[in-house]
Amino acid sequence: MRSQTDQKRAGGRTLAGDAYEAIRQAIRAARFKPGDRLRFADLQALCGMSVTPVREALARLTAEGFTILDDHRGYSVATLSLEELRDITAARQLCESEALRLAVEKGDADWEARVIAAHHLLARIPQVREDIPSAIREDWEERHAAFHAALISACGSPILLEICEKLFSRADRYRRMSISVSGGARDVEGEHRRLMELALARDGEGAAAALREHYGRTAAALDTFFETESGGPA
């Protein structure tokens, strides 16, 4: 078994952290699809490391809802479902809209600057890849997460921020799926701009309502998709 020192890489990163990022990215990119069994040999080959950091990474991914552990089958990729989508969406609308309302109320000039800067960076690049129009660009997704984090960063509650961050992560695969389902029908850039404008105008209630609608539109597109796939009403 490797020592704690051996588990470290340059810059203080851990092998388990690197394994977590590699496996998580493979799941996000659909290299491992919902329901797929995750074999340690495959994951070790993917990460280029021993079983110990891979096991630690899977424990973290399971805690975050990306993978599940079955006593008989081992680890597998968590499945996507309409029920979970609705649950995540409702929780995000409740928690993050309140965080945004509080941030608008409490935010200072530094908060305003963070929101403006994050939106500027997000608006500078397209959302989807040129080679695969149904796939989100990774740099856009990073800036997208930074923008939403900036919006609520002044809410004053570290616990609420932690909850919102976890919910944002849980919604990741549904958000990515919505790109291919919606077919570019939404004006996502316009929705983000409106969120910024309402926040900077100190319209807390309006910003919170716009955020709930923003998340609701993603859920609505996938709601129709899941209903159709299951043979229910379109």
Disulfide bonds with the S-S distance in Angstrom:
none
